[in-house]
Amino acid sequence: MEIKKSTSKINHNLGRSGKRQVFTERDNKILQFLWKWKLASTATVHEAIGRPLTEYSTYKALERLARNKFVETRYTFEQNFSSWILTDKGFEAIRAGLGDLCEEGYGSENHWHDRNVVAFQLGEWATHQFPIVTHFGEQEMRRRRVDYYPPWVPNSKDHRPDGYTRILTGEKESVLAFEVELWAKSLATYETTLRFYDLMKKISRVYWLIGDPYVKDLVLRAKACIQDTSQNYHLFVDLHDYLKSGWDAQVLNERSERLGTFRENMQGLCGDSYGKYLGNIQGQSKVSVHYDTRKVLGKKRT
Protein backbone atom coordinates (compact mmCIF):
# COMPACT_ATOMS: atom_id res chain seq x y z
CA MET A 1 0.00 0.00 0.00
CA GLU A 2 1.26 3.47 -0.85
CA ILE A 3 0.85 6.21 1.71
CA LYS A 4 0.84 9.97 1.47
CA LYS A 5 3.19 11.76 3.80
CA SER A 6 1.42 13.20 6.79
CA THR A 7 2.42 15.84 9.28
CA SER A 8 0.02 14.57 11.90
CA LYS A 9 1.48 13.43 15.19
CA ILE A 10 0.93 9.92 16.52
CA ASN A 11 -0.69 9.60 19.90
CA HIS A 12 1.25 6.86 21.65
CA ASN A 13 -1.23 6.63 24.51
CA LEU A 14 -2.85 3.27 23.78
CA GLY A 15 -4.90 3.07 26.96
CA ARG A 16 -8.63 3.51 27.38
CA SER A 17 -10.02 6.81 28.52
CA GLY A 18 -8.67 7.60 31.94
CA LYS A 19 -6.18 4.71 31.86
CA ARG A 20 -2.87 5.84 30.41
CA GLN A 21 -0.78 3.09 28.83
CA VAL A 22 2.38 3.94 26.91
CA PHE A 23 3.36 2.61 23.52
CA THR A 24 5.48 -0.38 24.51
CA GLU A 25 8.60 -1.93 23.02
CA ARG A 26 6.54 -4.99 22.12
CA ASP A 27 4.06 -2.77 20.27
CA ASN A 28 6.91 -1.27 18.28
CA LYS A 29 8.32 -4.73 17.47
CA ILE A 30 4.92 -5.91 16.25
CA LEU A 31 4.49 -2.91 13.95
CA GLN A 32 8.05 -3.22 12.63
CA PHE A 33 7.45 -6.93 12.00
CA LEU A 34 4.23 -6.25 10.09
CA TRP A 35 6.00 -3.67 7.94
CA LYS A 36 8.88 -6.01 7.12
CA TRP A 37 6.77 -9.11 6.40
CA LYS A 38 3.65 -7.25 5.17
CA LEU A 39 1.21 -9.41 7.14
CA ALA A 40 1.05 -12.14 9.74
CA SER A 41 -1.30 -14.48 11.56
CA THR A 42 -1.78 -14.10 15.30
CA ALA A 43 0.21 -17.31 15.74
CA THR A 44 3.08 -15.92 13.63
CA VAL A 45 3.27 -12.76 15.74
CA HIS A 46 3.26 -14.85 18.90
CA GLU A 47 5.96 -17.21 17.66
CA ALA A 48 8.24 -14.42 16.43
CA ILE A 49 7.63 -11.77 19.09
CA GLY A 50 5.17 -12.80 21.81
CA ARG A 51 7.03 -15.61 23.52
CA PRO A 52 7.57 -16.38 26.39
CA LEU A 53 4.32 -14.61 27.29
CA THR A 54 1.06 -16.42 26.61
CA GLU A 55 -0.70 -16.69 23.26
CA TYR A 56 -3.64 -14.81 24.70
CA SER A 57 -1.34 -11.99 25.77
CA THR A 58 -0.13 -11.68 22.18
CA TYR A 59 -3.69 -11.59 20.88
CA LYS A 60 -4.65 -8.92 23.43
CA ALA A 61 -1.65 -6.79 22.39
CA LEU A 62 -2.78 -7.03 18.77
CA GLU A 63 -6.38 -6.33 19.72
CA ARG A 64 -5.29 -3.23 21.65
CA LEU A 65 -3.28 -2.01 18.66
CA ALA A 66 -6.32 -2.62 16.45
CA ARG A 67 -8.63 -0.80 18.84
CA ASN A 68 -6.34 2.20 18.57
CA LYS A 69 -6.16 1.85 14.78
CA PHE A 70 -2.46 0.97 14.44
CA VAL A 71 -3.28 -2.40 12.86
CA GLU A 72 -6.31 -4.12 11.39
CA THR A 73 -7.29 -7.58 10.21
CA ARG A 74 -8.15 -8.60 6.68
CA TYR A 75 -10.01 -11.82 5.97
CA THR A 76 -9.34 -13.81 2.79
CA PHE A 77 -12.38 -15.95 2.08
CA GLU A 78 -10.85 -18.31 -0.48
CA GLN A 79 -8.07 -19.53 1.82
CA ASN A 80 -10.03 -18.96 5.05
CA PHE A 81 -7.51 -16.96 7.05
CA SER A 82 -7.25 -13.63 8.83
CA SER A 83 -4.11 -11.54 8.59
CA TRP A 84 -2.91 -8.65 10.70
CA ILE A 85 -1.69 -5.71 8.63
CA LEU A 86 -0.54 -2.16 9.33
CA THR A 87 -2.76 0.89 8.93
CA ASP A 88 -1.65 4.37 7.88
CA LYS A 89 -1.47 5.27 11.55
CA GLY A 90 0.62 2.19 12.34
CA PHE A 91 3.04 3.00 9.53
CA GLU A 92 3.38 6.60 10.70
CA ALA A 93 4.06 5.37 14.24
CA ILE A 94 7.20 3.50 13.14
CA ARG A 95 8.18 5.63 10.13
CA ALA A 96 11.02 7.48 11.89
CA GLY A 97 12.55 4.18 12.96
CA LEU A 98 12.66 2.82 9.39
CA GLY A 99 15.35 5.26 8.30
CA ASP A 100 15.76 6.50 4.74
CA LEU A 101 13.20 5.14 2.26
CA CYS A 102 13.15 5.80 -1.48
CA GLU A 103 9.47 4.85 -1.65
CA GLU A 104 6.93 5.44 1.08
CA GLY A 105 4.49 2.66 1.80
CA TYR A 106 3.67 -0.67 3.38
CA GLY A 107 1.28 -3.59 3.12
CA SER A 108 0.46 -6.56 0.93
CA GLU A 109 -0.89 -6.63 -2.61
CA ASN A 110 -1.64 -10.37 -2.52
CA HIS A 111 -2.36 -11.82 0.92
CA TRP A 112 -2.18 -15.51 0.02
CA HIS A 113 1.12 -15.06 -1.83
CA ASP A 114 2.62 -13.08 1.04
CA ARG A 115 1.35 -15.53 3.65
CA ASN A 116 3.33 -18.20 1.79
CA VAL A 117 6.41 -15.97 1.65
CA VAL A 118 6.33 -15.64 5.43
CA ALA A 119 5.89 -19.40 5.79
CA PHE A 120 8.67 -20.19 3.31
CA GLN A 121 11.35 -17.63 4.04
CA LEU A 122 10.77 -16.99 7.74
CA GLY A 123 9.47 -20.51 8.40
CA GLU A 124 10.90 -22.05 11.54
CA TRP A 125 13.38 -19.21 11.97
CA ALA A 126 10.52 -17.42 13.75
CA THR A 127 10.88 -20.11 16.42
CA HIS A 128 14.64 -20.64 16.50
CA GLN A 129 15.86 -17.06 15.96
CA PHE A 130 19.48 -18.14 15.56
CA PRO A 131 21.95 -15.22 15.65
CA ILE A 132 23.62 -16.61 12.52
CA VAL A 133 20.44 -16.08 10.43
CA THR A 134 19.43 -12.71 8.92
CA HIS A 135 16.51 -11.89 6.60
CA PHE A 136 15.99 -9.15 4.04
CA GLY A 137 12.50 -9.06 2.55
CA GLU A 138 10.85 -7.83 -0.61
CA GLN A 139 9.33 -4.91 1.29
CA GLU A 140 12.81 -3.68 2.19
CA MET A 141 14.14 -4.23 -1.33
CA ARG A 142 11.30 -2.22 -2.76
CA ARG A 143 11.29 0.66 -0.26
CA ARG A 144 15.03 1.19 0.23
CA ARG A 145 17.71 2.47 -2.13
CA VAL A 146 20.32 -0.05 -3.22
CA ASP A 147 23.03 1.78 -1.27
CA TYR A 148 20.97 1.15 1.89
CA TYR A 149 20.99 -2.64 1.36
CA PRO A 150 23.18 -4.71 3.70
CA PRO A 151 26.50 -5.61 2.04
CA TRP A 152 25.54 -9.29 1.74
CA VAL A 153 22.43 -8.51 -0.34
CA PRO A 154 22.92 -8.23 -4.14
CA ASN A 155 22.98 -4.49 -4.87
CA SER A 156 20.56 -4.58 -7.78
CA LYS A 157 16.89 -3.80 -8.36
CA ASP A 158 16.85 -5.56 -11.75
CA HIS A 159 14.90 -8.35 -10.05
CA ARG A 160 13.32 -8.56 -6.62
CA PRO A 161 12.97 -12.07 -5.25
CA ASP A 162 10.49 -12.58 -2.44
CA GLY A 163 13.36 -12.41 0.01
CA TYR A 164 17.00 -13.10 0.86
CA THR A 165 18.28 -14.95 3.92
CA ARG A 166 21.90 -15.11 5.04
CA ILE A 167 23.27 -17.94 7.18
CA LEU A 168 26.69 -16.98 8.53
CA THR A 169 28.79 -19.64 10.23
CA GLY A 170 32.43 -19.64 11.21
CA GLU A 171 33.30 -21.42 8.00
CA LYS A 172 31.19 -19.69 5.37
CA GLU A 173 28.44 -17.29 4.37
CA SER A 174 25.41 -18.67 2.53
CA VAL A 175 22.97 -16.27 0.87
CA LEU A 176 19.66 -17.85 -0.10
CA ALA A 177 17.07 -16.34 -2.44
CA PHE A 178 13.38 -17.26 -2.12
CA GLU A 179 10.82 -17.32 -4.91
CA VAL A 180 7.17 -18.11 -4.17
CA GLU A 181 5.51 -18.98 -7.47
CA LEU A 182 1.92 -20.07 -6.92
CA TRP A 183 0.93 -19.55 -10.55
CA ALA A 184 2.95 -19.68 -13.75
CA LYS A 185 4.33 -16.55 -15.43
CA SER A 186 5.58 -16.23 -19.00
CA LEU A 187 8.66 -18.05 -20.25
CA ALA A 188 10.29 -14.69 -21.00
CA THR A 189 9.80 -13.61 -17.38
CA TYR A 190 11.63 -16.67 -16.10
CA GLU A 191 14.42 -16.19 -18.63
CA THR A 192 14.97 -12.68 -17.27
CA THR A 193 14.85 -13.96 -13.69
CA LEU A 194 17.38 -16.71 -14.36
CA ARG A 195 19.74 -14.33 -16.16
CA PHE A 196 19.66 -12.19 -13.03
CA TYR A 197 20.63 -15.13 -10.85
CA ASP A 198 23.35 -16.15 -13.29
CA LEU A 199 25.00 -12.77 -12.70
CA MET A 200 24.52 -12.60 -8.92
CA LYS A 201 27.53 -14.52 -7.67
CA LYS A 202 26.73 -13.74 -4.02
CA ILE A 203 23.70 -16.04 -4.05
CA SER A 204 24.41 -19.60 -2.93
CA ARG A 205 21.02 -21.17 -3.79
CA VAL A 206 17.57 -20.24 -5.01
CA TYR A 207 14.61 -21.98 -3.34
CA TRP A 208 11.33 -22.04 -5.29
CA LEU A 209 7.99 -22.77 -3.59
CA ILE A 210 5.86 -24.11 -6.44
CA GLY A 211 2.07 -24.01 -6.39
CA ASP A 212 1.65 -25.45 -9.91
CA PRO A 213 3.99 -28.10 -11.39
CA TYR A 214 3.91 -26.16 -14.67
CA VAL A 215 5.94 -23.43 -12.96
CA LYS A 216 8.89 -25.76 -12.57
CA ASP A 217 8.57 -26.87 -16.20
CA LEU A 218 8.75 -23.24 -17.35
CA VAL A 219 11.71 -22.46 -15.08
CA LEU A 220 13.62 -25.42 -16.49
CA ARG A 221 12.71 -24.46 -20.05
CA ALA A 222 13.97 -20.95 -19.37
CA LYS A 223 17.14 -22.41 -17.89
CA ALA A 224 17.76 -24.35 -21.10
CA CYS A 225 16.96 -21.31 -23.27
CA ILE A 226 19.64 -19.18 -21.62
CA GLN A 227 22.06 -22.13 -21.52
CA ASP A 228 22.31 -22.11 -17.75
CA THR A 229 24.30 -25.23 -16.85
CA SER A 230 24.18 -24.81 -13.06
CA GLN A 231 23.34 -27.86 -10.97
CA ASN A 232 21.72 -28.05 -7.53
CA TYR A 233 21.38 -24.25 -7.60
CA HIS A 234 17.67 -23.81 -8.37
CA LEU A 235 15.87 -26.02 -5.86
CA PHE A 236 12.13 -26.72 -5.73
CA VAL A 237 9.61 -27.39 -2.97
CA ASP A 238 6.02 -28.36 -3.74
CA LEU A 239 3.50 -26.11 -2.01
CA HIS A 240 1.14 -28.96 -1.12
CA ASP A 241 4.00 -30.88 0.49
CA TYR A 242 5.08 -27.74 2.35
CA LEU A 243 1.57 -27.06 3.63
CA LYS A 244 1.48 -30.63 4.96
CA SER A 245 5.04 -31.11 6.20
CA GLY A 246 6.63 -27.69 6.66
CA TRP A 247 10.39 -27.95 6.94
CA ASP A 248 10.12 -31.72 6.58
CA ALA A 249 8.96 -31.26 2.97
CA GLN A 250 11.18 -32.66 0.21
CA VAL A 251 13.55 -30.49 -1.82
CA LEU A 252 14.10 -31.42 -5.48
CA ASN A 253 16.82 -30.27 -7.84
CA GLU A 254 16.59 -29.48 -11.57
CA ARG A 255 16.57 -33.18 -12.43
CA SER A 256 13.80 -33.95 -9.89
CA GLU A 257 16.31 -35.72 -7.65
CA ARG A 258 15.62 -35.53 -3.93
CA LEU A 259 18.13 -33.44 -2.00
CA GLY A 260 16.69 -34.27 1.40
CA THR A 261 14.13 -32.24 3.30
CA PHE A 262 14.14 -28.47 3.65
CA ARG A 263 15.18 -29.00 7.27
CA GLU A 264 18.14 -31.11 6.19
CA ASN A 265 19.13 -28.40 3.74
CA MET A 266 19.12 -25.82 6.53
CA GLN A 267 21.00 -28.19 8.83
CA GLY A 268 23.78 -28.50 6.29
CA LEU A 269 24.10 -24.72 6.06
CA CYS A 270 23.98 -24.06 9.81
CA GLY A 271 27.02 -26.09 10.83
CA ASP A 272 27.38 -28.70 13.55
CA SER A 273 25.84 -27.21 16.70
CA TYR A 274 22.89 -25.34 15.20
CA GLY A 275 22.36 -28.06 12.63
CA LYS A 276 22.17 -30.75 15.30
CA TYR A 277 19.49 -28.75 17.12
CA LEU A 278 17.40 -28.48 13.96
CA GLY A 279 17.72 -32.23 13.43
CA ASN A 280 16.44 -32.99 16.90
CA ILE A 281 13.03 -31.52 16.09
CA GLN A 282 12.48 -33.41 12.86
CA GLY A 283 8.79 -34.14 12.40
CA GLN A 284 7.78 -31.22 14.64
CA SER A 285 7.77 -28.38 12.13
CA LYS A 286 6.51 -25.02 13.42
CA VAL A 287 5.77 -23.73 9.90
CA SER A 288 2.11 -24.43 10.67
CA VAL A 289 1.92 -21.25 12.79
CA HIS A 290 2.08 -19.15 9.61
CA TYR A 291 -1.00 -20.91 8.22
CA ASP A 292 -2.98 -20.77 11.47
CA THR A 293 -6.40 -19.33 10.59
CA ARG A 294 -7.34 -18.31 14.13
CA LYS A 295 -7.49 -14.69 15.15
CA VAL A 296 -7.89 -15.36 18.88
CA LEU A 297 -5.37 -17.65 20.55
CA GLY A 298 -5.38 -19.01 24.07
CA LYS A 299 -7.76 -17.84 26.74
CA LYS A 300 -7.86 -15.26 29.44
CA ARG A 301 -6.24 -16.33 32.66
CA THR A 302 -8.88 -16.90 35.33
N, C-alpha and C positions, 0 to 999 in steps of 0.2 A: 504494500500500500504506500502510495506517495503521500506526503504531508506538507502542508504549507507552513512556513515558519511563523511562529507566533511569539508575541512579546508578553503573553500572559504568564503570570507567575503560578507555580504549582503549590497548592496547599498541601503540605506534608502532614497535616493533622488528620490521621485516618480514624480517629475515634468517633463515637456517636456524640450527639449534642450533650455537652456537659461532662464528657469523659475524654479527656485529652489522651491521645496515644500517638507517639511519634512514628515517623516513617522508619522502619527498622532495617537493619542490615540484611535480614532475610528477605524483606520486601524488595530491596534493591537487587539482590541476587536473582530473585524470581523474574523481575522485569528484564534484567540483563539477559537472562537465560532465554526468555521468550523472544527477545529481539534477535539473538544469535541464531536460534533454531527455528524461529518463525511461529511455532506452535508447540503445544505439548498436552498430553493427557494429565489428569491429576496424578496418576501413578508415576508418570515420568518425572514430574516436578518433585514428588516425594522422594523418588529413588536418587535423583541427582542433587537435590538441595535439602529436602525435609528431614532426612535421617540425621540423628537418631531419635528425633521426636516422633510422635505417633502419626499415622496416616491421617487421622481425623484433624490433627493440628495443622497439617499441610493443607487439607481442604479448607479449613476455617480461615487460614491466611489468604488463600486464593479468593474465598468468598468475601472477605473483608476488602481485598483489593478491588473486587468486582463491584461491591456495594459503593465504593468510592470512585468508581469509573476509571480505574487504572488498567483493568483488564476486562475481558468479556469472554463468553463462551459462544462458539459456533457449532451447530449440529450439522453433520453430513448424513443425510438420510440413507443414501445408497450403501455406505459402509457402516452405518449405525455407530458413529462415535461422536463424542463431544471433544472439542479442542479449546484450550485456553489460548487467547491471543491478546496482544497489546491493543490499547486504544490510543487515540491521539494524546490524551492526557498521560497515559503510561509512558509513551515514547518521550514526551516533553520532560517527564520526571527524571529520566536517565540520560537525556540528550547530552548534557555537559560531560558526563562520564564516558561517552563514546569517543571523544576526541574528534579529530578532523575527519569529516566525511565529504566525499565528492558528490554524493547524491543523498538527499534527505529521504527518509522513508523507513518502512518496516512492514512486517506482515507476510502472509502467504497468498499466492495466486492460485494454488491448487492444493487443497488440504490433504487429500489422500496421497498425492505424490510426496508432499513434505512430511507427512506422518511416516512414510516409508523411509525417507532420508534419515529422520531421527533414529528410527529402528535399526537402519543399516549402518550408518556411520557412527553414531553415538553408541547404539547397541548396549552391550554389557559394560562399556566403559563408564556409563552412568553409575553403575554399582561399584566397580573396582576403583576408579579414579586414581590410577597409577600415576606417579609423578613423571614417568618416562613417556607419557602419552599426551599429545597436544592436538587440538582440533582447530581447523579454520574452515568456516562454512561459506556457502554460496552467498548468504546475506552480506558477510564481510567482504567477499570478493567484489560484489556488486557495489556496495556503498563506499568503499575505501579506494583511494588512489593506489596505484601499483607501488609507489615508493613508501607506502604505509604498510605494505604486506610484511610479515615476518620473513627473515632471510631464507628460511627453508622452503617457502612457498614459491612456485614458479612466478616470476614477475612479468606476467602477461595476462591481458584480458581478451586475447584472441579466442579463447574458449573458457567457459566457466563450468567445471564439473560441479556436482552437487556438494562436494566437500573434499578437503584434504586432511589427512591425519598423519602426524609424525610419531614414530616410535623410536626413541633415542636410548640406546643401551651403551655400555662401556665400549663395546666392540664396533658398533655401526649405527648409522642413521637410516631409517627406512621411511620414505614418504609414500603414502598410499593415496590414490585418487579414487573417488566413489562416484559411480554413475547409476542412478535409479531410472530404469527405462521400463515403464509399465506398458507402453504402447510403442509400436514401431514408428520411426521417422524415415525420411527418405534416404536412399543409398548415398546420395551426394552429401547429406548431413554427416553421416558416419565417416565418409572419406575425409571430410574436413576435420572431424574430431580425432581420427586416428593419425592424421598428419601432425596435428598439434602434439599428441603424445609421443610421436616419433622424434620430435624436436626437443621435448622437455626431458633432458637427461637426469634431472633431479628425482623424477618419479620412479619408484622401485616397482610398483605394481598398480594395475587398474582393476578394481573390483566392480563388476556389473551385476545389479539386482534386476533380473529379467522377469517381467510379468507375462510376456508372450514369447514362446519359443522362436517366432519369426524374427524377433529382435536379434537374437544371437546369429541367426542365418545371415541377416543383413550386415552385422558387424564383421563377420568372417568374410563375406563377399567384398566388403569395403577394404578389408585387410589385404585380400588378394589383389584388388584393383590398384592399390598404391604400392604393391610389392613389399609389404611389411613382412619380414621373415622372423620376427620375434617369436619366442616360445615361452610359455608359462608367464606371460606378461599381462595379457588380458584374461582375467579369470571371471567365471560366471557362477552365479548363485540363482537358483530358481525361486521365485517369489513364494510359490505355494509351499515349497520345502521350508523356506525361511519362516513363513507364518506358523508352520507346524513345529519346527525344531529350533528356531533361533540360531544361536551360534553352533549348534550341532548339525546344521544343514551342510550338505555336501558342496564342495567347490570343484568346478570342472575347468579344465584348460581349453585351449582352442581346438584340440582334437577330441574333446568330450571325455578325456581321461580324468579320473578322480584324483584330486590332489589333497585328499583328506577333508576334514570338516573346516568350517570357518574358524572354529575354536583352535583347531590344530595349526591352522595357518598363523593365527595370532600368537600362539605359544611359541612357534618357531622364531617369530620376530622379537619376542619379549625377552629372550635369554633364559637362563636356567631357573633363577629363583622366581621371577614373575610367571614364567611359563609353567612351572610346576604347580603354582597356585591355580592358574586357569585350568590345568588338567584335572585338578582335584574336584572341580565342580562340573565335570562332564555330565550331561543329561539333566542339568538343573539350570538351563538358560534363563536369564532374567530379561531377555528381549521382549517377553510377553507384556512387560509393563507399558511399553510404548503403544501397544495395541489394545490396552485396557479401555473398555468403552464407558466405564463408570465415571460419573462426575463426583459423587460423594464416596469417600473411602472411610472405613473404620466407623467408630461410633463414639459419641460423647461419653467421657468418663463419668460414671455415676458415683 
